[in-house]
Amino acid sequence: MGMILGKISVETPKYEVVQSSADYEIRKYSPSVVAEVTYDPSQFKGNKDGGFSVLANYIGALGNPQNAKPEKIAMTAPVITKSPGSESEKIAMTAPVITKGEKNMVTMQFLLPAMYERAEEAPKPLDERVVIREEGERKYGVVKFAGVATDQVVEEKVENLKKSLERDGHKVIGEFLLARYNPPWTLPAFRTNEVMLPVQ
């Protein structure tokens, strides 16, 4: 019942709030290890979230783990996506699921549990589409919102966040990330989403 009502009971990324305002937070995230997959949604019948099953299979969320040990890896939140059409220069992200902005290409990320401090400590994926890599310390301007993270809502949140950050003298240095903390069966009003813009 808790997940339907938005309870987040899995590990989430560690960060320090550097600055807080009415419009956003500036957060400094600790280094982490991520599993990511980059794909064209047409490979998944147009589903922009199609990479989720590839990553879920790697950690064993949908059955036997598809990694060399095989070792079940705990699910974390958020799932990060960097979507097509994200503007700015390309940069890497951690925390939720990420989608990078080559035309039509999406990158989705799972943050691996903190017990994996280096990429080589994580089990090797059997699916060559899954890439394991380290993310260093990074800083983001973040705004949190509830509901369904439709393209239109996300676009609006990103635009407002960008304006607020620039108004306050923060330099945006890359594409936005969409972080979603809840499974799809969570009631929309109880969902936790964030848009994140990397800042200097």
Buried (B, 14 or more C-beta within 10 A) or exposed (E): EEBEEBEBEEBBBEBEEEEEEEBBBBBBBBBBBBBBBBBBBEEBEEBBBBBBBBBBBBBBBEEEBBBEEEEBBEBBBBBBBBBBEBEBEEBBBBBBBBBBBBEEBBBBBBBBBBEBEEBEEBBEBEEEBBBBBBBEEBBBBBBBBBEEBEEEBBBEBBEBBBEBBBEEEBEBBBBBBBBBBBEEEBEEEBBBBBBBBBBE
